[in-house]
Amino acid sequence: MNILILGSGGREHAIGWKLSQSPKVSKLFIAPGNAGTKSIGENIDVSVNDFESISEVVLKNNIEMVIVGPEDPLVKGVYDYFANDEKLKHVAVIGPSKAAAELEGSKEFAKEFMMRHNIPTAAYKSFTVDTLEDGYSFLETLTPPFVLKADGLAAGKGVLILEDINEAKLELKAMLADSKFGAASQKVVIEEFLDGIELSVFVLTDGTNYKILPNAKDYKRIGEGDKGLNTGGMGAVSPVPFADEVLLKKVEERIVKPTINGFTKDGLIYKGFVFIGLIMVNNEPLVIEYNVRMGDPETEVVIPRIKSDLFDLFEGVANENLDTKEIEIDQRSACTVMMVSGGYPKAYEKGKVILGLNNVDDSIVFHAGTKSEGDKIITAGGRVLAVTSYADSFKEALKESYKSIDKIRFDKHNYRTDIGFDL
């Protein structure tokens, strides 16, 4: 079967890397892809949100399955675009419908879903510019820190955690009245702060049946010790040492099952990944947020630990018989460390030549922000490479990744040396 992956990051390279190992996959296409995906398939210079051009690519290349990497095309309705077109409806789309993608597209929608299906989460209220004064009053009922979340998609930047109530009020006004995050903050969810350690759980579902994938923990801050500005993710570890059988059973019974059952009860078409962001409060799991796709850089540690044929699992999703498929997980730890551009997540330069990639033997290098220029590979984004390694413990796996990073260089590159420091 010919397959198209939408996206251009480390997540899409990791998914493509795994699919390229399946005997059932004839040819991989990646749109738009990067310098790494070029080695496993054919890159096509098409935007993930240009549905018309995507459909032309699909029809021209006899593509029978489309795997959607990022959230944006899902929230914009790429699943529905295919399902409602006579020429395209035979193509399997791995990703939820537009209505179901609101789980990530709207924080308020996600909160209402959780309340409706008794899924444990933080108390909250949502506000618009017309109820700004009510928002101020609600903030006064909470104890700091204060959590403000832009309701819509804000490229991972729409969540603020603030200690000072006056600052929280100023930021609420900036979000609602001054459009700090554009249309994404036309509505803002204010949430009680939950103190605990975070865990990401990933589920693949056909809408009724599900498989729980390896769990992971990522590190968002640019600086050592999780300090400094938020990024798209500086590294990840899988499995998470504190996620024992007892905790994971609680997660499945209290969160995963009610979530999947909720799709059915609410009539939501959901065929794809569910990323559940959790926080442990007194060892009890609560949901911080849902994402309707795999995380990045978590994908770069989750996918390598799946020993089963990934295409076989996707086929189970498409045919709604995922319950008949087996999933085998590698018991080793996998860790990834992101190499990023100097200055990221603030302003950074692109076009730096990457050297030493051919010297890496003991790790897998997934490309994120890269592109080919002649016979050179150059930087093309803030997060450039994800260097993933296996070992019997996450500490040993990290050592391998750091050894491999020492062999790679590009001007002003940066990375964190303390991934997994809190485990």
C-alpha positions in Angstrom: 0.0 0.0 0.0 1.1 3.6 -0.7 1.0 5.8 2.3 1.1 9.6 2.8 2.3 11.2 6.0 1.4 14.8 6.6 4.0 16.9 8.5 7.7 17.9 8.6 9.0 17.2 12.0 10.7 14.6 14.2 7.3 13.0 14.9 6.7 12.4 11.2 10.2 11.1 10.6 9.8 8.6 13.5 6.4 7.4 12.2 7.9 7.1 8.7 11.0 5.3 9.9 8.8 2.7 11.6 6.4 2.3 8.6 9.3 1.9 6.2 10.1 -1.4 8.0 6.7 -2.9 7.2 6.6 -5.4 4.3 3.1 -4.2 3.6 4.1 -0.7 2.8 4.9 -0.2 -0.9 5.9 3.5 -0.9 6.0 6.3 1.5 5.2 9.9 0.6 5.8 12.8 3.2 4.3 16.2 2.8 6.3 18.4 3.1 8.8 16.3 5.0 12.5 17.1 5.8 16.0 16.0 5.0 15.5 12.9 7.2 12.2 11.7 5.7 13.9 12.0 2.2 15.9 8.9 3.0 12.8 6.8 3.7 10.3 8.0 1.1 9.5 10.8 -1.3 9.0 14.3 0.0 6.3 16.4 -1.6 6.3 20.2 -1.2 2.7 20.6 -0.1 1.4 22.4 3.0 -0.4 20.2 5.6 -3.4 22.5 5.4 -3.7 22.6 1.6 -6.3 19.9 1.3 -6.9 20.4 -2.4 -3.2 19.8 -3.3 -3.1 16.9 -0.8 -6.0 15.3 -2.6 -4.3 15.7 -5.9 -1.2 14.0 -4.5 -3.3 11.1 -3.1 -5.1 10.5 -6.4 -2.0 10.8 -8.6 0.0 8.4 -6.5 -2.7 5.8 -5.7 -2.3 6.5 -2.0 -4.7 4.5 0.2 -3.8 5.7 3.7 -3.0 9.2 5.0 -1.4 9.6 8.5 -1.9 13.1 9.9 1.1 14.2 12.1 0.2 17.7 13.4 -2.9 19.0 15.0 -3.7 21.9 12.6 -5.1 19.9 9.7 -7.1 17.7 12.0 -8.7 20.7 13.7 -9.4 22.2 10.2 -11.2 19.0 9.2 -8.9 17.0 6.9 -10.7 13.7 8.0 -14.0 15.2 6.9 -12.6 16.5 3.7 -11.7 12.9 2.7 -14.8 11.3 4.1 -17.1 13.7 2.2 -15.4 13.4 -1.3 -16.6 10.6 -3.6 -13.1 10.2 -5.1 -11.3 10.2 -1.7 -13.6 8.4 0.8 -12.0 5.0 0.2 -8.7 6.5 1.6 -8.1 5.7 5.2 -7.3 8.8 7.3 -5.5 8.1 10.6 -6.7 11.0 12.7 -10.0 12.1 14.2 -12.9 14.0 12.6 -13.1 17.8 12.9 -15.7 17.5 15.7 -13.6 15.1 17.7 -10.4 17.2 17.1 -12.0 20.0 19.2 -10.6 18.0 22.1 -7.4 19.8 21.3 -8.8 22.7 19.3 -10.8 24.0 22.2 -9.8 23.8 25.9 -13.4 24.5 26.9 -14.7 21.7 24.7 -12.1 19.3 26.3 -13.1 20.4 29.8 -16.8 19.9 29.1 -16.1 16.5 27.7 -14.2 15.5 30.8 -16.9 16.8 33.1 -19.6 15.0 31.1 -17.8 11.7 31.3 -16.5 12.0 34.9 -12.9 12.1 33.9 -10.7 13.6 36.7 -9.3 17.0 35.9 -8.8 20.5 37.5 -11.7 22.8 38.4 -12.1 25.6 35.8 -14.2 28.3 34.3 -14.0 30.0 30.9 -14.3 33.7 30.0 -14.6 36.0 27.0 -13.9 39.7 26.7 -17.5 40.4 27.7 -17.0 38.5 31.0 -13.5 39.9 31.7 -14.6 41.4 35.1 -16.0 37.9 36.1 -12.6 36.5 35.2 -11.0 38.9 37.6 -13.4 37.9 40.3 -12.8 34.2 39.7 -9.0 34.7 39.9 -9.6 36.2 43.4 -11.2 32.9 44.6 -8.1 30.9 43.6 -4.8 30.4 45.4 -1.7 31.0 43.4 -0.2 30.1 41.0 -2.9 31.0 38.5 -3.3 29.0 35.2 -4.6 30.8 32.1 -5.1 28.8 28.9 -6.0 30.2 25.5 -9.0 28.2 24.4 -7.8 27.6 20.8 -4.6 26.4 19.2 -1.6 28.7 20.0 1.3 26.5 18.8 2.0 25.3 22.4 2.4 28.9 23.7 -1.1 29.6 25.0 -0.7 28.5 28.6 0.5 30.9 31.3 1.3 30.0 34.9 1.6 33.1 37.1 2.3 33.6 40.8 1.0 37.2 41.2 -2.7 38.0 41.0 -2.2 41.4 39.5 0.0 40.0 36.8 -2.6 37.3 36.2 -5.3 40.0 35.7 -3.1 41.9 33.3 -2.4 38.8 31.3 -6.1 37.8 31.2 -6.8 41.3 29.8 -3.9 41.0 27.3 -5.3 37.6 26.1 -9.0 38.6 25.9 -9.0 42.3 25.1 -5.7 42.7 23.4 -5.6 39.4 21.4 -2.2 38.3 22.8 -2.6 34.9 21.1 -4.8 36.1 18.3 -8.1 34.2 17.7 -6.8 31.5 20.0 -7.4 33.7 23.1 -10.9 35.0 22.2 -11.9 32.7 25.0 -9.7 31.9 28.0 -10.0 29.0 30.4 -8.8 29.7 34.0 -7.9 26.6 35.9 -6.9 25.6 39.4 -3.2 24.9 39.6 -2.3 21.2 40.2 1.0 20.4 41.8 2.6 17.1 40.9 4.7 15.3 38.3 3.6 14.9 34.7 3.1 11.9 32.5 2.0 11.4 28.9 -0.1 8.4 28.0 -0.7 7.6 24.3 -3.6 5.5 23.0 -4.4 4.3 19.4 -8.1 3.8 18.8 -10.5 2.9 16.0 -13.2 4.7 18.0 -14.3 1.7 20.0 -11.3 -0.5 20.5 -7.9 0.8 21.7 -4.3 -0.1 22.3 -2.3 1.7 25.0 1.1 2.6 23.6 4.3 3.2 25.7 4.1 6.1 28.1 6.6 9.0 28.1 7.7 12.2 29.9 9.0 15.2 27.9 10.9 18.3 29.0 9.5 21.6 27.7 11.8 24.2 29.2 14.9 25.4 27.4 17.1 25.5 30.5 18.7 22.9 32.8 16.5 22.0 35.8 13.4 22.8 33.7 14.0 26.6 33.9 13.5 29.3 31.3 11.2 29.6 28.3 8.8 26.9 27.1 9.8 25.1 23.9 8.2 22.5 21.7 10.2 19.9 23.8 13.9 19.4 24.6 13.8 15.7 25.1 11.8 12.7 26.3 12.1 9.4 28.3 10.1 6.2 27.9 8.9 4.3 30.0 8.5 6.7 32.9 10.0 5.0 36.0 7.2 6.0 38.5 4.4 4.8 36.1 4.0 1.3 37.7 1.3 -1.2 37.0 -0.9 0.1 39.8 -0.8 3.7 38.5 -1.3 2.6 34.8 -4.3 0.5 35.8 -5.9 3.6 37.4 -5.2 5.6 34.3 -6.8 2.9 32.1 -9.9 2.5 34.2 -10.5 6.1 35.2 -9.3 8.0 32.1 -8.7 5.8 29.0 -11.9 3.8 29.1 -14.2 6.7 29.8 -12.5 8.7 27.1 -13.0 6.1 24.4 -16.5 5.4 25.6 -17.2 9.1 25.6 -16.4 9.2 21.8 -19.2 6.6 21.2 -21.7 8.3 23.6 -21.1 11.7 22.0 -21.1 10.4 18.4 -17.6 11.5 17.7 -15.7 9.8 14.9 -12.2 9.1 16.2 -9.7 6.9 14.3 -6.2 7.8 15.5 -4.0 8.7 18.4 -5.2 10.2 21.7 -2.4 11.9 23.7 -3.5 12.3 27.3 -1.4 14.7 29.3 -1.6 13.7 33.0 -0.4 15.1 36.3 -0.1 12.9 39.4 -1.5 14.6 42.5 -0.9 12.5 45.6 -0.4 9.6 43.2 -3.8 10.1 41.7 -3.9 10.8 37.9 -5.7 13.9 36.6 -6.0 15.0 33.0 -4.3 18.3 32.2 -5.2 18.2 28.5 -5.9 16.1 25.4 -4.0 16.3 22.2 -5.5 14.6 19.1 -2.1 13.4 17.7 1.2 12.1 18.9 3.5 14.5 20.9 6.9 15.6 19.7 9.5 14.7 21.0 7.6 11.9 22.7 7.0 10.1 19.4 10.7 9.7 19.0 10.8 7.5 22.1 7.3 5.9 21.9 7.4 4.7 18.3 10.9 3.1 18.6 9.6 1.0 21.5 6.8 -0.6 19.4 8.1 -3.9 18.1 4.9 -4.7 16.2 4.3 -3.7 12.6 2.9 -0.2 12.9 1.1 -0.4 9.5 -0.8 -3.5 10.8 -2.0 -1.4 13.8 -3.1 1.4 11.5 -4.9 -1.1 9.3 -6.8 -2.2 12.4 -7.8 1.4 13.1 -9.0 1.9 9.5 -10.9 -1.3 9.4 -12.3 -0.8 13.0 -10.9 -4.2 14.1 -8.0 -3.0 16.3 -9.0 -5.5 18.9 -7.8 -8.3 16.6 -4.3 -6.9 16.4 -1.4 -7.6 18.8 0.9 -5.0 20.1 4.4 -5.9 21.3 6.5 -3.4 23.3 10.3 -3.4 23.6 11.1 -3.6 27.3 14.2 -1.4 27.0 14.2 2.3 27.8 14.3 4.8 25.0 15.5 8.4 25.5 15.7 11.3 23.0 17.6 14.6 23.3 16.8 17.5 21.0 19.6 19.4 19.4 18.3 23.0 18.8 19.4 26.1 17.1 21.3 28.8 19.0 18.8 31.4 20.4 15.8 29.0 20.3 13.0 29.5 21.4 13.6 33.2 20.7 15.1 34.4 17.4 17.5 32.0 15.8 19.4 31.6 12.5 18.7 29.0 9.9 20.9 27.5 7.1 23.6 26.2 9.3 25.4 23.2 7.8 25.0 20.0 9.9 28.1 17.8 10.1 28.8 14.4 11.6 25.5 12.6 11.0 27.2 9.7 9.3 29.4 9.2 12.4 26.5 8.2 14.6 26.2 4.4 14.9 24.6 3.7 18.3 21.6 6.1 18.2 18.8 6.9 15.8 18.8 10.5 14.6 15.3 11.8 13.7 15.2 15.0 11.7 13.0 17.8 12.8 14.0 21.2 11.4 16.3 20.2 8.6 16.4 20.5 4.8 18.6 19.3 2.0 20.7 21.8 0.0 22.6 20.0 -2.7 24.6 17.3 -1.0 24.5 19.2 2.4 21.9 19.0 5.2 21.2 22.4 6.8 19.1 23.6 9.7 15.6 24.9 8.9 14.0 25.3 12.3 14.4 25.8 16.0 14.4 22.1 17.0 16.7 20.5 14.5 17.5 16.9 15.5 16.2 14.3 18.0 18.9 11.8 19.0 17.3 8.6 20.3 19.0 5.7 22.0 17.9 2.4 23.7 19.4 0.8 26.8 18.3 -1.2 29.8 17.8 2.0 31.9 16.9 5.5 30.9 20.2 6.8 32.4 22.2 4.5 30.2 20.1 5.4 27.1 20.7 9.1 27.8 24.5 8.4 28.0 24.3 6.9 24.5 22.4 9.9 23.1 24.9 12.3 24.6 27.8 10.3 23.1 26.1 10.5 19.7 25.5 14.2 20.1 29.2 14.7 20.6 29.7 13.5 17.0 27.3 15.9 15.5 27.8 19.7 15.1 26.3 22.8 13.6 27.0 26.4 14.4 25.7 27.5 17.9 23.8 24.3 18.5 22.3 23.8 22.0 20.8 20.9 24.0 19.9 20.1 27.6 22.3 17.8 29.5 19.8 17.0 32.3 16.9 15.2 30.5 15.3 12.8 33.1 16.8 14.8 36.0 13.6 14.6 38.1 13.2 10.8 37.7 
